[in-house]
Amino acid sequence: MEPGEPPPGGRTAFDPELGRLWQVCGGCGRWNAVPMEERWETLEACERLATDRGRILLRGERLSLLVAGRAQLVRVGEAPRVAFSEWRYSRRLDAYPTRRPGLFQRLLASLPERSAGGADYHGVPRMPPVEWMTSPFQEQAGLLTELFLHVPFAEACPSCEEPLALEPTDFGRVRLTRERAGASAVATCAFCGETSALRLEAARPALRVALAIVDRRRREPDEVVGAAGLLDRAGGPEAWVDELAREDLALEETEPAERIALAIGLDEQAEAEVLEAEWREAEELAAIMDGELTHVPGFEAFRDRVLGGTG
C-alpha cells in the first residue's frame, strides 16, 4: 500500500474541495473525521485512486461510491446538505458492504437490546429501574447507562467544578435552552445535585454520542432527508440549534426528526470548527513566514459555506 492510501477492506469518505476526510466505522457505520496531520496525503491518494482505479458502484448527483483495490471510497463533491446527509446517516450505502460480516458479527447483530435492569444468573432480563419505565429512551437504556457510567456529560460542572456526571435516567430530561451567551444544555450533576446551564459546546461530545445511540435505528432515507431539510429551512446548523434551543424543550419532548437534525447539526458544527482552526493555523504560519499578518483569500467565504446552507 502506498503512503497515504486508505486502509484496505474499509470505507473512506472524502471531500477534495473542502479538504474533509472521514474513516467510516465498519461496525456502526459512523463517519469519523480524520485529524489534520493524517489528512492531506490521504486526500490526494483518495482522489488519485478515484480517478485512476475507481470503479463506480453508486452515483448520485454530487456523490459517488467507488471501489478501488480492496477499499471503498465515497467521493463528496459540492453536495447539498440533504443529499450528503442521506449518504452519511441513512441506510443508503448498506447495500454495498465493505466486507461480508462473519458468523460472530451476525450473531451479535441479531441479539436484542441490552436490558436496563441487566440480567440474572440465567441470562433472564431483570425489570428495569422504575425511572426508565416512562422514558421514551427505555429501549436504549442499557447503552445510555454504559455511556454515562464512563463518560461525563461535560468536563466540569459549573457548581462543584467536578466532571459533570449525568445519571443515565436523566438524559431525556436534559433541556436545550437559549441563554444570553447562546444555545445551552441544562443538566443536573449527579455529584452535587445542582442543575446548571452549560454552553452547548461543552456538552457536545457526549451529546453527539448519546443522540447517535437513541436514534441509531432511525436510518431510513426519508427520515434522514426530512431531518436534513429542517436544517436547510432554518438556514444551517447554527440557526437550527438556536431555533431548537428557543423552544426550551427537554430531549424526551423532541420529535425524532428534530433529534436527528440536531445530531447532524452538532456534527457539522464540530467538524467546521476543526476546519476553521486549521485555516487559522495556516494563516498564522503564513504570517510568521511573511513577517506580517496576512489574510488568506477566500477564508470568510469558505467559513460561510461550511457553516451555511450548503452543508
C-alpha positions as a printed NumPy array, in Angstrom:
array([[  0.   ,   0.   ,   0.   ],
       [  1.387,   3.407,  -0.978],
       [  1.804,   6.154,   1.674],
       [ -1.483,   7.92 ,   2.37 ],
       [ -3.668,   5.321,   0.684],
       [ -6.883,   4.442,   2.544],
       [ -6.76 ,   1.178,   4.507],
       [ -7.809,  -1.926,   2.551],
       [-11.065,  -3.61 ,   3.457],
       [-12.608,  -0.394,   4.791],
       [-14.535,   2.638,   3.598],
       [-13.151,   6.159,   3.377],
       [-15.196,   9.265,   2.557],
       [-13.559,  12.438,   1.301],
       [-14.398,  15.906,   0.067],
       [-11.459,  17.149,  -2.024],
       [-12.854,  20.678,  -2.345],
       [-13.331,  21.411,   1.363],
       [-10.482,  19.167,   2.5  ],
       [-12.668,  16.871,   4.604],
       [-11.818,  13.236,   5.251],
       [-13.637,  10.554,   7.23 ],
       [-12.972,   6.926,   8.104],
       [-16.266,   5.03 ,   8.212],
       [-16.593,   2.585,  11.106],
       [-17.185,  -0.932,   9.807],
       [-19.262,  -1.796,  12.874],
       [-21.67 ,   1.096,  13.364],
       [-21.252,   2.956,  10.049],
       [-20.418,   6.253,  11.782],
       [-18.248,   8.716,   9.835],
       [-15.265,   9.775,  11.965],
       [-13.289,  12.853,  10.917],
       [ -9.556,  12.244,  10.389],
       [ -7.093,  14.612,  12.163],
       [ -5.231,  17.181,  10.077],
       [ -1.777,  15.641,  10.373],
       [ -3.006,  12.497,   8.611],
       [ -5.385,  14.1  ,   6.175],
       [ -3.786,  15.809,   3.202],
       [ -1.64 ,  12.953,   1.984],
       [ -4.635,  10.614,   2.191],
       [ -6.914,  13.104,   0.414],
       [ -4.503,  13.232,  -2.52 ],
       [ -4.23 ,   9.443,  -2.574],
       [ -8.039,   9.062,  -2.487],
       [ -8.501,  11.47 ,  -5.393],
       [ -5.8  ,   9.667,  -7.363],
       [ -7.375,   6.273,  -6.667],
       [-10.866,   7.511,  -7.558],
       [ -9.612,   8.967, -10.835],
       [ -7.207,   6.239, -11.943],
       [ -8.513,   2.983, -10.495],
       [-12.002,   3.644,  -9.159],
       [-14.933,   1.543, -10.325],
       [-18.272,   3.226,  -9.635],
       [-20.761,   1.225,  -7.557],
       [-23.292,   4.003,  -6.965],
       [-23.508,   7.509,  -8.359],
       [-25.602,  10.388,  -7.082],
       [-25.819,  13.91 ,  -8.425],
       [-22.807,  15.078,  -6.375],
       [-21.632,  11.93 ,  -4.575],
       [-20.127,   8.672,  -5.778],
       [-19.358,   5.326,  -4.174],
       [-16.353,   3.666,  -5.78 ],
       [-14.288,   0.561,  -5.201],
       [-10.537,   0.951,  -5.674],
       [ -8.483,  -2.146,  -4.972],
       [ -9.645,  -3.502,  -1.614],
       [-11.024,  -0.178,  -0.378],
       [-14.295,   1.653,  -0.928],
       [-14.337,   5.415,  -1.436],
       [-17.206,   7.862,  -1.043],
       [-16.341,  10.989,  -3.026],
       [-18.253,  14.106,  -1.997],
       [-18.369,  16.994,  -4.416],
       [-20.369,  20.186,  -3.769],
       [-23.165,  18.088,  -2.333],
       [-26.218,  19.846,  -0.905],
       [-26.825,  19.005,   2.755],
       [-29.856,  16.8  ,   2.081],
       [-28.006,  14.582,  -0.409],
       [-24.875,  14.417,   1.753],
       [-26.859,  13.562,   4.902],
       [-28.774,  10.811,   3.111],
       [-25.499,   9.115,   2.196],
       [-23.887,   9.692,   5.574],
       [-26.69 ,   8.916,   8.032],
       [-29.207,   6.656,   6.282],
       [-29.137,   3.043,   5.097],
       [-28.43 ,   4.125,   1.526],
       [-24.944,   2.584,   1.46 ],
       [-25.842,  -0.557,   3.434],
       [-26.374,  -2.497,   0.214],
       [-22.645,  -2.111,  -0.531],
       [-20.837,  -3.598,   2.495],
       [-17.063,  -3.374,   2.573],
       [-16.946,  -6.981,   3.66 ],
       [-19.455,  -9.701,   4.5  ],
       [-19.945,  -9.923,   8.284],
       [-18.72 , -13.122,   9.88 ],
       [-20.838, -15.544,  11.896],
       [-19.981, -13.852,  15.22 ],
       [-20.921, -10.389,  13.899],
       [-24.216, -11.678,  12.504],
       [-24.978, -13.354,  15.836],
       [-24.298, -10.14 ,  17.775],
       [-26.439,  -8.109,  15.373],
       [-29.379, -10.446,  15.975],
       [-29.324, -10.058,  19.763],
       [-31.961,  -7.855,  21.4  ],
       [-31.141,  -4.552,  23.106],
       [-29.463,  -4.933,  26.486],
       [-31.97 ,  -4.579,  29.32 ],
       [-31.537,  -1.54 ,  31.576],
       [-32.027,  -3.832,  34.57 ],
       [-29.31 ,  -6.236,  33.47 ],
       [-29.852,  -9.987,  33.629],
       [-29.852, -12.656,  36.302],
       [-27.532, -15.667,  36.534],
       [-29.501, -17.494,  33.829],
       [-29.451, -14.54 ,  31.425],
       [-33.091, -13.612,  32.001],
       [-33.564,  -9.822,  31.789],
       [-34.445,  -8.139,  35.093],
       [-37.126,  -5.483,  35.449],
       [-35.57 ,  -2.092,  34.586],
       [-35.397,   0.606,  37.291],
       [-38.672,   2.443,  37.684],
       [-37.035,   5.681,  36.441],
       [-36.732,   4.167,  32.959],
       [-40.336,   2.999,  32.768],
       [-41.693,   6.321,  31.492],
       [-38.682,   7.274,  29.393],
       [-39.039,   7.301,  25.595],
       [-35.427,   6.074,  25.519],
       [-36.171,   2.934,  27.549],
       [-35.05 ,   0.602,  24.743],
       [-31.635,   2.273,  24.69 ],
       [-31.34 ,   2.385,  28.493],
       [-28.571,  -0.216,  28.64 ],
       [-26.364,   1.595,  26.133],
       [-27.029,   5.01 ,  27.676],
       [-26.115,   3.595,  31.077],
       [-22.832,   2.25 ,  29.708],
       [-22.099,   5.619,  28.116],
       [-22.769,   7.838,  31.122],
       [-21.097,   5.484,  33.601],
       [-17.861,   6.001,  31.676],
       [-18.179,   9.435,  30.054],
       [-19.13 ,  12.689,  31.839],
       [-21.746,  14.861,  30.195],
       [-19.285,  17.773,  30.386],
       [-15.717,  18.177,  31.612],
       [-16.72 ,  20.417,  34.517],
       [-19.881,  21.179,  36.48 ],
       [-20.327,  24.967,  36.941],
       [-21.388,  24.379,  40.569],
       [-18.915,  21.859,  42.025],
       [-16.246,  22.033,  39.285],
       [-16.06 ,  18.236,  39.208],
       [-16.746,  16.407,  35.927],
       [-20.48 ,  16.711,  35.342],
       [-21.649,  13.135,  35.812],
       [-25.114,  12.531,  34.415],
       [-27.49 ,   9.953,  35.824],
       [-28.325,   7.869,  32.723],
       [-32.034,   8.133,  33.518],
       [-31.68 ,  11.948,  33.412],
       [-30.595,  12.05 ,  29.767],
       [-34.155,  12.51 ,  28.495],
       [-34.599,  15.434,  30.885],
       [-31.591,  17.332,  29.53 ],
       [-33.081,  20.563,  28.204],
       [-31.898,  22.741,  25.364],
       [-32.405,  26.404,  26.06 ],
       [-31.248,  29.812,  24.892],
       [-29.032,  31.777,  27.283],
       [-27.538,  35.215,  26.725],
       [-24.261,  33.591,  25.611],
       [-26.019,  31.269,  23.138],
       [-27.543,  27.795,  22.992],
       [-27.101,  25.855,  26.235],
       [-27.801,  22.409,  27.664],
       [-29.383,  22.308,  31.115],
       [-28.444,  19.198,  33.111],
       [-28.298,  18.023,  36.726],
       [-24.918,  16.975,  38.132],
       [-25.023,  13.57 ,  39.837],
       [-22.193,  14.605,  42.19 ],
       [-23.584,  17.832,  43.685],
       [-27.239,  17.608,  42.639],
       [-27.215,  21.131,  41.176],
       [-28.904,  21.894,  37.876],
       [-26.796,  24.117,  35.626],
       [-26.844,  25.56 ,  32.128],
       [-23.758,  24.685,  30.082],
       [-22.66 ,  26.176,  26.812],
       [-23.695,  23.595,  24.249],
       [-20.092,  23.232,  23.051],
       [-19.125,  21.867,  26.483],
       [-21.679,  19.056,  26.302],
       [-21.417,  18.462,  22.547],
       [-19.093,  15.403,  22.529],
       [-21.257,  13.376,  24.931],
       [-24.462,  14.698,  23.38 ],
       [-23.402,  13.601,  19.884],
       [-22.715,  10.045,  21.079],
       [-25.942,   9.834,  23.091],
       [-28.064,  11.096,  20.188],
       [-26.402,   8.563,  17.899],
       [-27.44 ,   5.854,  20.385],
       [-31.082,   6.829,  20.893],
       [-31.836,   7.275,  17.189],
       [-29.409,   4.773,  15.712],
       [-32.2  ,   2.662,  14.225],
       [-33.84 ,   5.652,  12.529],
       [-31.831,   5.376,   9.334],
       [-34.453,   5.233,   6.625],
       [-33.549,   7.674,   3.825],
       [-36.873,   9.531,   4.104],
       [-36.3  ,  10.152,   7.829],
       [-32.785,  11.473,   7.296],
       [-33.742,  13.617,   4.292],
       [-36.631,  15.137,   6.26 ],
       [-34.327,  15.911,   9.196],
       [-31.671,  17.466,   6.968],
       [-34.396,  19.596,   5.401],
       [-35.077,  21.118,   8.832],
       [-31.5  ,  22.422,   8.909],
       [-31.785,  23.831,   5.4  ],
       [-35.039,  25.622,   6.153],
       [-33.564,  27.063,   9.347],
       [-30.512,  28.361,   7.472],
       [-27.814,  25.958,   8.632],
       [-26.685,  24.109,  11.769],
       [-26.137,  27.159,  13.966],
       [-29.566,  28.571,  13.1  ],
       [-31.257,  25.188,  13.656],
       [-29.606,  24.602,  17.047],
       [-30.602,  28.136,  18.067],
       [-34.179,  27.591,  16.866],
       [-34.485,  24.337,  18.818],
       [-32.96 ,  25.933,  21.927],
       [-35.51 ,  28.755,  21.826],
       [-38.287,  26.158,  22.188],
       [-36.779,  25.243,  25.605],
       [-37.596,  21.54 ,  25.275],
       [-36.269,  18.513,  27.125],
       [-34.747,  15.93 ,  24.792],
       [-37.536,  13.48 ,  25.651],
       [-40.042,  16.078,  24.376],
       [-38.425,  16.448,  20.953],
       [-39.58 ,  14.665,  17.823],
       [-37.221,  12.074,  16.275],
       [-36.712,  14.264,  13.185],
       [-35.699,  17.173,  15.429],
       [-33.144,  14.999,  17.262],
       [-31.703,  13.635,  14.01 ],
       [-31.41 ,  17.191,  12.709],
       [-29.747,  18.207,  15.984],
       [-27.236,  15.363,  15.666],
       [-26.439,  16.325,  12.065],
       [-26.088,  19.969,  13.078],
       [-23.773,  19.175,  16.004],
       [-21.615,  17.002,  13.737],
       [-21.352,  19.813,  11.194],
       [-20.503,  22.39 ,  13.853],
       [-17.757,  20.231,  15.373],
       [-16.167,  19.44 ,  12.014],
       [-16.455,  23.046,  10.815],
       [-14.631,  24.23 ,  13.933],
       [-11.789,  21.814,  13.239],
       [-11.532,  23.066,   9.659],
       [-11.66 ,  26.674,  10.793],
       [ -8.885,  26.056,  13.324],
       [ -6.754,  24.529,  10.565],
       [ -7.302,  27.582,   8.364],
       [ -6.405,  29.869,  11.272],
       [ -3.244,  27.877,  11.901],
       [ -2.334,  28.118,   8.213],
       [ -2.968,  31.859,   8.332],
       [ -0.713,  32.256,  11.389],
       [  2.038,  30.204,   9.768],
       [  1.794,  32.357,   6.65 ],
       [  2.048,  35.451,   8.843],
       [  5.216,  34.14 ,  10.502],
       [  6.767,  33.26 ,   7.152],
       [  5.815,  36.601,   5.576],
       [  6.73 ,  38.627,   8.638],
       [  3.281,  40.171,   8.866],
       [ -0.342,  39.218,   9.46 ],
       [ -1.833,  38.239,   6.131],
       [ -5.387,  37.453,   5.132],
       [ -5.96 ,  34.113,   3.452],
       [ -8.054,  34.915,   0.358],
       [-11.404,  33.195,   0.369],
       [-11.363,  32.28 ,   4.061],
       [-14.533,  34.129,   5.041],
       [-16.426,  32.757,   2.034],
       [-15.129,  29.289,   2.907],
       [-16.287,  29.635,   6.519],
       [-19.722,  30.874,   5.437],
       [-20.049,  27.934,   3.083],
       [-19.096,  25.335,   5.676],
       [-21.372,  26.779,   8.338],
       [-24.106,  27.953,   5.985],
       [-26.782,  26.312,   3.934],
       [-24.695,  24.147,   1.566],
       [-23.527,  21.661,   4.24 ]])
